[in-house]
Amino acid sequence: MEWINSLLDVIKNRTIWMTWALCLASGYLAMAPDRMIPDLWLRGFRREHGWAFFVAFIFFCGLAALESIGPRIQDAVGKWFVVHEGCKRLKKLTADEQAVLRRYIERGTRSQYFGVYDPVVCGLVREGFLYSASRLGDFTRWGFNIVPWVWDYLNDHPELVGLPERRTGPQDKQQIRPPSPE
């Protein structure tokens, strides 16, 4: 009885397996030689309407592939959208928000301690720029980490938090010279 329940769970929750099965069955019926099709009625139907099996094969294979990679595509598009909208929001930071995020960039650290009820920090957490590192700390201060993509973006664009723009071109790099003998 338990195997019936697990089979029903697969059918209910995992339509992808059914879709792949329909893909294989329609592909078999569309491309198998006549001697491999056991029923005479099915052979006659295939001769008259063989295109339907090809259409079903293409449809179910496409649907199965979409069900397989669809969540990955959706996740990637969702992450891109969050970063894209977040970058637009980082360009419109208030002075208080800039001061909070500036501490991360100036100190070169991904973690800072702030008041638990600091409205600016709570707003940055809600926006998805910071997150609570843990629930440990004293009663008034917790550690907050900066989200990795925000860290990278603000290090590339420090002017967004009121820091001078960094120059990374070859003309700005100092050449390291050996000490001259004197």
N, CA, C and O of each residue as an XYZ file, in Angstrom:
728
protein
N       0.809     -1.194      0.000
C       0.000      0.000      0.000
C       0.853      1.260      0.000
O       0.464      2.283     -0.563
N       2.017      1.180      0.634
C       2.883      2.354      0.713
C       3.413      2.751     -0.666
O       3.557      3.940     -0.952
N       3.704      1.768     -1.521
C       4.216      2.086     -2.840
C       3.160      2.778     -3.698
O       3.489      3.571     -4.581
N       1.889      2.471     -3.433
C       0.822      3.152     -4.172
C       0.786      4.631     -3.788
O       0.634      5.504     -4.642
N       0.927      4.892     -2.492
C       0.953      6.285     -2.039
C       2.136      7.042     -2.631
O       2.000      8.190     -3.053
N       3.304      6.385     -2.659
C       4.466      7.067     -3.228
C       4.289      7.285     -4.731
O       4.722      8.308     -5.260
N       3.659      6.338     -5.422
C       3.382      6.517     -6.843
C       2.405      7.668     -7.063
O       2.574      8.465     -7.987
N       1.391      7.753     -6.216
C       0.437      8.860     -6.330
C       1.110     10.193     -6.035
O       0.800     11.202     -6.667
N       2.033     10.199     -5.075
C       2.772     11.435     -4.792
C       3.590     11.876     -6.001
O       3.650     13.064     -6.320
N       4.220     10.910     -6.670
C       5.004     11.243     -7.860
C       4.090     11.808     -8.937
O       4.440     12.782     -9.603
N       2.922     11.201     -9.110
C       1.997     11.671    -10.141
C       1.459     13.057     -9.794
O       1.348     13.922    -10.663
N       1.124     13.267     -8.509
C       0.558     14.557     -8.106
C       1.603     15.660     -8.090
O       1.363     16.757     -8.594
N       2.751     15.371     -7.516
C       3.732     16.414     -7.266
C       4.809     16.521     -8.327
O       5.444     17.566     -8.464
N       5.014     15.488     -9.054
C       6.095     15.488    -10.038
C       5.552     15.265    -11.433
O       5.741     14.200    -12.020
N       4.887     16.255    -11.952
C       4.337     16.121    -13.298
C       5.436     16.001    -14.347
O       5.187     15.579    -15.476
N       6.642     16.373    -13.965
C       7.728     16.286    -14.945
C       7.987     14.838    -15.376
O       8.308     14.583    -16.537
N       7.850     13.899    -14.450
C       8.079     12.495    -14.809
C       7.000     12.022    -15.781
O       7.285     11.275    -16.718
N       5.794     12.449    -15.561
C       4.718     12.094    -16.480
C       4.950     12.740    -17.842
O       4.688     12.129    -18.878
N       5.432     13.952    -17.837
C       5.678     14.642    -19.096
C       6.776     13.946    -19.882
O       6.660     13.778    -21.096
N       7.855     13.535    -19.193
C       8.915     12.798    -19.876
C       8.395     11.456    -20.391
O       8.772     11.025    -21.481
N       7.528     10.790    -19.614
C       6.962      9.509    -20.061
C       6.111      9.711    -21.317
O       6.201      8.923    -22.259
N       5.293     10.751    -21.334
C       4.488     11.041    -22.523
C       5.379     11.411    -23.712
O       5.066     11.075    -24.854
N       6.467     12.089    -23.444
C       7.419     12.430    -24.500
C       8.002     11.162    -25.116
O       8.052     11.017    -26.337
N       8.442     10.246    -24.255
C       9.021      8.995    -24.756
C       7.991      8.146    -25.481
O       8.286      7.573    -26.530
N       6.778      8.059    -24.928
C       5.735      7.238    -25.559
C       5.347      7.800    -26.921
O       5.219      7.050    -27.888
N       5.160      9.111    -27.004
C       4.780      9.691    -28.298
C       5.938      9.589    -29.293
O       5.710      9.399    -30.487
N       7.166      9.713    -28.815
C       8.315      9.545    -29.696
C       8.415      8.128    -30.225
O       8.734      7.911    -31.394
N       8.140      7.162    -29.354
C       8.151      5.751    -29.775
C       7.074      5.517    -30.825
O       7.338      4.903    -31.859
N       5.867      5.998    -30.568
C       4.771      5.781    -31.511
C       5.000      6.530    -32.819
O       4.531      6.086    -33.867
N       5.703      7.641    -32.781
C       5.942      8.409    -33.999
C       7.056      7.814    -34.840
O       7.000      7.898    -36.066
N       8.076      7.210    -34.216
C       9.271      6.829    -34.959
C       9.553      5.328    -35.022
O      10.452      4.910    -35.752
N       8.823      4.521    -34.291
C       9.092      3.079    -34.301
C       8.615      2.469    -35.614
O       7.627      2.925    -36.191
N       9.320      1.429    -36.092
C       8.849      0.759    -37.306
C       7.517      0.038    -37.037
O       7.183     -0.257    -35.889
N       6.765     -0.240    -38.108
C       5.441     -0.868    -37.972
C       5.488     -2.193    -37.230
O       4.574     -2.505    -36.467
N       6.527     -2.968    -37.438
C       6.590     -4.278    -36.784
C       6.749     -4.164    -35.261
O       6.503     -5.128    -34.537
N       7.162     -2.979    -34.776
C       7.337     -2.771    -33.341
C       6.048     -2.280    -32.666
O       5.979     -2.227    -31.438
N       5.039     -1.925    -33.452
C       3.761     -1.462    -32.905
C       2.834     -2.677    -32.867
O       2.488     -3.216    -33.918
N       2.426     -3.116    -31.670
C       1.716     -4.398    -31.564
C       0.265     -4.373    -32.061
O      -0.185     -5.381    -32.606
N      -0.461     -3.322    -31.912
C      -1.893     -3.313    -32.200
C      -2.137     -2.858    -33.634
O      -1.599     -1.839    -34.066
N      -2.945     -3.613    -34.369
C      -3.239     -3.247    -35.744
C      -4.000     -1.928    -35.823
O      -3.783     -1.141    -36.744
N      -4.882     -1.685    -34.871
C      -5.639     -0.435    -34.860
C      -4.687      0.749    -34.730
O      -4.865      1.776    -35.385
N      -3.665      0.592    -33.869
C      -2.711      1.670    -33.652
C      -1.857      1.916    -34.896
O      -1.502      3.054    -35.201
N      -1.531      0.826    -35.616
C      -0.770      0.986    -36.847
C      -1.566      1.780    -37.886
O      -1.025      2.662    -38.552
N      -2.844      1.462    -38.016
C      -3.695      2.169    -38.967
C      -3.860      3.637    -38.581
O      -3.828      4.521    -39.436
N      -4.032      3.879    -37.308
C      -4.164      5.259    -36.831
C      -2.880      6.029    -37.105
O      -2.908      7.200    -37.481
N      -1.760      5.353    -36.910
C      -0.481      6.022    -37.128
C      -0.271      6.331    -38.605
O       0.283      7.376    -38.946
N      -0.708      5.434    -39.482
C      -0.554      5.704    -40.904
C      -1.363      6.927    -41.331
O      -0.902      7.736    -42.136
N      -2.580      7.056    -40.781
C      -3.434      8.172    -41.170
C      -3.081      9.475    -40.443
O      -3.116     10.553    -41.035
N      -2.746      9.363    -39.176
C      -2.526     10.562    -38.354
C      -1.155     10.535    -37.674
O      -1.035     10.916    -36.510
N      -0.141     10.098    -38.379
C       1.196     10.020    -37.805
C       1.752     11.368    -37.373
O       2.544     11.450    -36.434
N       1.336     12.419    -38.057
C       1.789     13.764    -37.712
C       1.399     14.118    -36.286
O       2.106     14.877    -35.623
N       0.269     13.571    -35.798
C      -0.187     13.898    -34.437
C       0.807     13.375    -33.403
O       1.038     14.020    -32.380
N       1.392     12.210    -33.665
C       2.391     11.682    -32.726
C       3.657     12.548    -32.726
O       4.270     12.762    -31.681
N       4.040     13.044    -33.909
C       5.196     13.939    -33.971
C       4.925     15.248    -33.237
O       5.782     15.753    -32.513
N       3.735     15.786    -33.428
C       3.367     17.021    -32.730
C       3.360     16.779    -31.220
O       3.870     17.597    -30.454
N       2.781     15.649    -30.795
C       2.755     15.327    -29.361
C       4.172     15.135    -28.833
O       4.495     15.579    -27.732
N       5.018     14.470    -29.624
C       6.402     14.255    -29.210
C       7.120     15.583    -29.001
O       7.769     15.788    -27.976
N       7.003     16.479    -29.968
C       7.671     17.779    -29.849
C       7.087     18.578    -28.689
O       7.829     19.204    -27.932
N       5.765     18.560    -28.543
C       5.114     19.311    -27.465
C       5.558     18.807    -26.098
O       5.950     19.601    -25.244
N       5.500     17.480    -25.880
C       5.833     16.950    -24.561
C       7.321     17.051    -24.248
O       7.699     17.249    -23.093
N       8.168     16.918    -25.267
C       9.603     17.103    -25.019
C       9.908     18.554    -24.659
O      10.700     18.824    -23.756
N       9.279     19.476    -25.365
C       9.471     20.893    -25.035
C       8.941     21.227    -23.648
O       9.576     21.964    -22.894
N       7.780     20.685    -23.316
C       7.207     20.934    -21.996
C       8.078     20.336    -20.889
O       8.274     20.959    -19.846
N       8.595     19.142    -21.116
C       9.460     18.512    -20.115
C      10.757     19.295    -19.951
O      11.235     19.479    -18.832
N      11.322     19.751    -21.053
C      12.551     20.550    -20.953
C      12.286     21.855    -20.222
O      13.097     22.288    -19.403
N      11.158     22.479    -20.515
C      10.808     23.720    -19.839
C      10.591     23.505    -18.346
O      11.007     24.328    -17.531
N       9.936     22.394    -17.984
C       9.745     22.090    -16.566
C      11.072     21.781    -15.879
O      11.226     22.023    -14.682
N      12.020     21.252    -16.628
C      13.318     20.911    -16.038
C      14.174     22.138    -15.786
O      14.761     22.285    -14.714
N      14.245     23.018    -16.777
C      15.132     24.180    -16.639
C      14.391     25.451    -16.252
O      15.018     26.460    -15.930
N      13.075     25.411    -16.279
C      12.279     26.589    -15.962
C      12.590     27.208    -14.607
O      12.792     28.420    -14.528
N      12.637     26.409    -13.528
C      12.957     27.009    -12.221
C      14.329     27.668    -12.182
O      14.508     28.685    -11.512
N      15.297     27.101    -12.891
C      16.628     27.715    -12.926
C      16.604     29.048    -13.661
O      17.237     30.016    -13.240
N      15.869     29.085    -14.758
C      15.749     30.332    -15.513
C      15.013     31.371    -14.675
O      15.407     32.536    -14.624
N      13.946     30.935    -14.023
C      13.174     31.857    -13.196
C      14.036     32.401    -12.055
O      13.958     33.586    -11.730
N      14.849     31.546    -11.452
C      15.730     31.987    -10.364
C      16.765     32.984    -10.873
O      17.025     33.995    -10.221
N      17.352     32.706    -12.026
C      18.362     33.609    -12.580
C      17.752     34.962    -12.952
O      18.351     36.006    -12.696
N      16.577     34.941    -13.547
C      15.919     36.199    -13.913
C      15.533     36.964    -12.648
O      15.660     38.187    -12.597
N      15.066     36.249    -11.634
C      14.708     36.906    -10.372
C      15.908     37.565     -9.716
O      15.804     38.686     -9.217
N      17.045     36.881     -9.711
C      18.261     37.470     -9.134
C      18.710     38.682     -9.940
O      19.112     39.695     -9.368
N      18.643     38.583    -11.267
C      19.029     39.716    -12.095
C      18.131     40.907    -11.794
O      18.609     42.035    -11.676
N      16.827     40.658    -11.670
C      15.887     41.745    -11.414
C      16.176     42.407    -10.069
O      16.136     43.633     -9.963
N      16.466     41.608     -9.040
C      16.777     42.165     -7.715
C      18.015     43.050     -7.789
O      18.023     44.153     -7.243
N      19.053     42.576     -8.456
C      20.291     43.359     -8.559
C      20.054     44.612     -9.400
O      20.521     45.694     -9.042
N      19.342     44.476    -10.501
C      19.087     45.631    -11.371
C      18.298     46.707    -10.634
O      18.664     47.881    -10.669
N      17.223     46.312     -9.973
C      16.413     47.287     -9.220
C      17.197     47.821     -8.021
O      17.071     48.993     -7.668
N      18.008     46.960     -7.394
C      18.819     47.397     -6.265
C      19.857     48.424     -6.664
O      20.113     49.366     -5.913
N      20.463     48.261     -7.836
C      21.443     49.242     -8.314
C      20.784     50.592     -8.553
O      21.363     51.636     -8.253
N      19.570     50.568     -9.094
C      18.852     51.835     -9.278
C      18.553     52.481     -7.923
O      18.633     53.702     -7.786
N      18.213     51.672     -6.931
C      17.905     52.201     -5.601
C      19.166     52.728     -4.915
O      19.104     53.724     -4.195
N      20.310     52.070     -5.129
C      21.561     52.535     -4.515
C      21.953     53.930     -5.016
O      22.666     54.658     -4.324
N      21.505     54.294     -6.178
C      21.818     55.619     -6.714
C      20.953     56.707     -6.083
O      21.191     57.895     -6.303
N      19.944     56.305     -5.295
C      19.032     57.269     -4.672
C      19.055     57.158     -3.145
O      18.033     57.377     -2.496
N      20.200     56.822     -2.573
C      20.303     56.672     -1.116
C      20.167     58.018     -0.417
O      20.607     59.047     -0.929
N      19.551     57.992      0.757
C      19.506     59.204      1.578
C      20.859     59.378      2.261
O      21.699     58.478      2.231
N      21.060     60.528      2.871
C      22.335     60.802      3.549
C      22.554     59.820      4.703
O      23.677     59.361      4.913
N      21.509     59.497      5.443
C      21.644     58.544      6.552
C      21.985     57.147      6.044
O      22.809     56.453      6.640
N      21.362     56.737      4.955
C      21.662     55.422      4.386
C      23.089     55.389      3.853
O      23.785     54.384      4.001
N      23.524     56.472      3.238
C      24.905     56.537      2.772
C      25.881     56.413      3.929
O      26.906     55.743      3.809
N      25.566     57.061      5.058
C      26.469     57.005      6.213
C      26.599     55.588      6.737
O      27.693     55.161      7.106
N      25.492     54.851      6.776
C      25.542     53.470      7.262
C      26.368     52.609      6.312
O      27.247     51.870      6.753
N      26.095     52.697      5.023
C      26.811     51.865      4.058
C      28.265     52.302      3.887
O      29.126     51.482      3.569
N      28.541     53.587      4.097
C      29.913     54.091      4.000
C      30.815     53.396      5.016
O      31.982     53.130      4.728
N      30.281     53.098      6.211
C      31.091     52.429      7.239
C      31.643     51.102      6.744
O      32.782     50.753      7.054
N      30.860     50.366      5.987
C      31.330     49.078      5.450
C      32.492     49.291      4.485
O      33.506     48.597      4.560
N      32.335     50.256      3.578
C      33.344     50.458      2.535
C      34.611     51.082      3.114
O      35.718     50.666      2.771
N      34.458     52.082      3.994
C      35.629     52.732      4.590
C      36.452     51.753      5.409
O      37.681     51.760      5.339
N      35.795     50.928      6.169
C      36.508     50.000      7.053
C      36.888     48.701      6.364
O      37.603     47.878      6.936
N      36.420     48.515      5.158
C      36.781     47.323      4.393
C      36.286     46.042      5.034
O      36.958     45.012      4.975
N      35.125     46.100      5.641
C      34.578     44.924      6.308
C      33.152     44.680      5.841
O      32.452     45.610      5.442
N      32.740     43.459      5.892
C      31.396     43.099      5.463
C      30.421     43.005      6.628
O      29.244     42.700      6.432
N      30.902     43.264      7.833
C      30.050     43.160      9.016
C      30.241     44.380      9.906
O      31.364     44.834     10.123
N      29.140     44.901     10.415
C      29.156     46.045     11.327
C      28.097     45.813     12.406
O      27.122     45.091     12.195
N      28.306     46.430     13.547
C      27.317     46.373     14.619
C      26.507     47.660     14.630
O      27.055     48.761     14.593
N      25.190     47.497     14.682
C      24.277     48.635     14.737
C      23.205     48.359     15.773
O      23.017     47.226     16.214
N      22.513     49.411     16.147
C      21.393     49.263     17.046
C      20.296     48.432     16.400
O      20.010     48.567     15.210
N      19.694     47.580     17.201
C      18.675     46.676     16.697
C      17.480     47.452     16.149
O      16.871     47.041     15.162
N      17.152     48.552     16.777
C      15.974     49.313     16.386
C      16.315     50.570     15.576
O      15.487     51.475     15.470
N      17.497     50.633     15.017
C      17.894     51.767     14.187
C      17.025     51.759     12.920
O      17.082     50.805     12.144
N      16.233     52.795     12.708
C      15.314     52.769     11.558
C      16.029     52.750     10.212
O      15.519     52.165      9.257
N      17.186     53.372     10.120
C      17.917     53.373      8.852
C      18.401     51.968      8.535
O      18.273     51.505      7.402
N      18.956     51.288      9.531
C      19.443     49.917      9.335
C      18.280     48.988      9.024
O      18.385     48.134      8.143
N      17.176     49.147      9.739
C      16.001     48.317      9.473
C      15.484     48.535      8.048
O      15.045     47.591      7.391
N      15.538     49.772      7.580
C      15.135     50.051      6.205
C      16.058     49.399      5.195
O      15.595     48.884      4.178
N      17.362     49.413      5.459
C      18.324     48.776      4.541
C      18.168     47.253      4.557
O      18.389     46.590      3.543
N      17.788     46.708      5.710
C      17.508     45.271      5.778
C      16.265     44.958      4.943
O      16.244     43.994      4.178
N      15.244     45.778      5.100
C      14.007     45.571      4.341
C      14.246     45.701      2.842
O      13.629     44.985      2.054
N      15.126     46.598      2.446
C      15.453     46.781      1.027
C      16.298     45.630      0.485
O      16.404     45.462     -0.730
N      16.894     44.842      1.367
C      17.714     43.716      0.928
C      19.178     44.045      0.771
O      19.913     43.270      0.159
N      19.636     45.184      1.309
C      21.042     45.559      1.210
C      21.860     45.012      2.373
O      23.052     44.742      2.225
N      21.229     44.849      3.513
C      21.873     44.293      4.710
C      21.041     43.123      5.199
O      19.867     42.991      4.854
N      21.666     42.271      6.011
C      20.915     41.223      6.683
C      21.524     40.996      8.056
O      22.703     41.270      8.283
N      20.720     40.504      8.946
C      21.169     40.263     10.308
C      22.106     39.066     10.324
O      21.737     37.971      9.899
N      23.319     39.280     10.817
C      24.314     38.197     10.820
C      23.920     37.109     11.812
O      24.096     35.921     11.541
N      23.393     37.514     12.948
C      22.932     36.551     13.942
C      22.051     37.289     14.933
O      21.919     38.512     14.882
N      21.468     36.546     15.811
C      20.635     37.147     16.849
C      21.432     37.283     18.151
O      20.869     37.523     19.219
N      22.722     37.126     18.038
C      23.579     37.240     19.211
C      24.123     38.648     19.329
O      24.272     39.353     18.331
N      24.410     39.042     20.513
C      24.930     40.371     20.782
C      24.299     40.854     22.079
O      23.574     40.123     22.753
N      24.592     42.094     22.405
C      23.942     42.602     23.607
C      22.501     42.976     23.242
O      22.061     42.752     22.114
N      21.798     43.529     24.173
C      20.380     43.789     23.958
C      20.111     44.927     22.985
O      18.987     45.090     22.511
N      21.115     45.696     22.694
C      20.874     46.868     21.858
C      21.591     46.827     20.520
O      21.199     47.549     19.603
N      22.630     46.008     20.371
C      23.416     46.011     19.133
C      23.573     44.593     18.609
O      23.894     43.662     19.348
N      23.335     44.459     17.297
C      23.536     43.190     16.607
C      24.461     43.411     15.430
O      24.654     44.534     14.965
N      25.031     42.312     14.960
C      25.857     42.377     13.765
C      24.983     42.325     12.516
O      24.054     41.523     12.418
N      25.300     43.191     11.576
C      24.610     43.205     10.289
C      25.643     43.078      9.193
O      26.642     43.797      9.184
N      25.403     42.160      8.265
C      26.298     41.956      7.128
C      25.727     42.635      5.898
O      24.514     42.788      5.751
N      26.629     43.036      5.024
C      26.218     43.622      3.756
C      26.083     42.488      2.737
O      26.883     41.553      2.735
N      25.082     42.573      1.883
C      24.847     41.559      0.859
C      26.010     41.597     -0.135
O      26.460     42.684     -0.497
N      26.509     40.442     -0.586
C      27.705     40.419     -1.439
C      27.627     41.296     -2.695
O      28.592     41.990     -3.015
N      26.508     41.277     -3.401
C      26.457     42.086     -4.626
C      26.472     43.574     -4.286
O      26.997     44.365     -5.070
N      25.916     43.982     -3.145
C      25.947     45.387     -2.736
C      27.384     45.781     -2.391
O      27.836     46.868     -2.749
N      28.094     44.899     -1.698
C      29.492     45.128     -1.350
C      30.316     45.368     -2.617
O      31.075     46.333     -2.699
N      30.159     44.488     -3.592
C      30.914     44.622     -4.843
C      30.548     45.908     -5.580
O      31.422     46.616     -6.081
N      29.269     46.198     -5.642
C      28.825     47.377     -6.382
C      29.306     48.666     -5.722
O      29.741     49.592     -6.406
N      29.227     48.724     -4.398
C      29.670     49.939     -3.712
C      31.193     50.082     -3.727
O      31.703     51.202     -3.698
N      31.914     48.984     -3.772
C      33.362     49.087     -3.922
C      33.735     49.567     -5.318
O      34.748     50.246     -5.488
N      32.933     49.223     -6.314
C      33.168     49.715     -7.671
C      32.702     51.161     -7.847
O      33.228     51.889     -8.689
N      31.706     51.576     -7.041
C      31.130     52.921     -7.148
C      31.050     53.573     -5.764
O      29.952     53.795     -5.254
N      32.197     53.884     -5.150
C      32.167     54.456     -3.790
C      31.544     55.841     -3.730
O      31.163     56.297     -2.652
N      31.433     56.514     -4.859
C      30.816     57.842     -4.859
C      29.343     57.784     -4.453
O      28.772     58.799     -4.055
N      28.729     56.616     -4.548
C      27.325     56.480     -4.156
C      27.123     56.627     -2.651
O      26.019     56.929     -2.197
N      28.190     56.412     -1.875
C      28.096     56.570     -0.420
C      28.929     57.760      0.051
O      29.253     57.864      1.234
N      29.270     58.647     -0.864
C      29.965     59.872     -0.495
C      31.463     59.740     -0.352
O      32.089     60.602      0.266
N      32.051     58.723     -0.885
C      33.506     58.564     -0.865
C      34.065     59.009     -2.212
O      33.352     58.989     -3.216
N      35.336     59.410     -2.240
C      35.909     59.808     -3.532
C      35.953     58.627     -4.492
O      36.139     57.478     -4.094
N      35.779     58.945     -5.754
C      35.788     57.901     -6.772
C      37.181     57.309     -6.893
O      38.174     58.036     -6.907
N      37.250     56.006     -6.981
C      38.547     55.322     -7.096
C      38.958     55.266     -8.550
O      38.146     55.000     -9.437
N      40.206     55.515     -8.772
C      40.745     55.414    -10.129
C      41.493     54.085    -10.226
O      42.320     53.752     -9.376
N      41.184     53.345    -11.271
C      41.836     52.050    -11.427
C      42.544     51.924    -12.764
O      42.979     50.834    -13.136
N      42.661     53.015    -13.481
C      43.332     52.972    -14.777
C      44.831     52.786    -14.619
O      45.358     52.970    -13.522
N      45.530     52.425    -15.687
C      46.977     52.188    -15.604
C      47.760     53.448    -15.266
O      48.828     53.361    -14.660
N      47.248     54.629    -15.648
C      47.971     55.855    -15.343
C      47.919     56.178    -13.857
O      48.755     56.939    -13.370
N      46.964     55.622    -13.128
C      46.817     55.937    -11.708
C      47.539     54.953    -10.796
O      47.693     55.217     -9.604
N      47.974     53.845    -11.329
C      48.664     52.868    -10.500
C      50.102     53.325    -10.273
O      50.790     53.745    -11.203
N      50.534     53.236     -9.039
C      51.905     53.625     -8.740
C      52.838     52.488     -9.142
O      52.567     51.311     -8.906
N      53.912     52.876     -9.736
C      54.894     51.868    -10.101
C      55.765     51.584     -8.889
O      56.190     52.489     -8.171
N      56.012     50.322     -8.690
C      56.877     49.932     -7.566
C      58.298     49.872     -8.101
O      58.608     49.098     -9.006
N      59.155     50.706     -7.522
C      60.552     50.766     -7.962
C      61.445     50.287     -6.825
O      61.161     50.529     -5.652
N      62.492     49.630     -7.175
C      63.416     49.232     -6.113
C      64.100     50.467     -5.541
O      64.295     51.453     -6.252
N      64.456     50.424     -4.293
C      65.114     51.600     -3.694
C      66.442     51.870     -4.407
O      67.192     50.954     -4.744
N      66.695     53.140     -4.618
C      67.933     53.511     -5.300
C      69.096     53.445     -4.309
O      68.965     53.881     -3.166
N      70.235     52.899     -4.750
C      71.385     52.832     -3.836
C      72.013     54.216     -3.662
O      72.366     54.867     -4.646
N      72.146     54.646     -2.464
C      72.744     55.953     -2.209
C      73.884     55.852     -1.273
O      74.506     56.863     -0.947
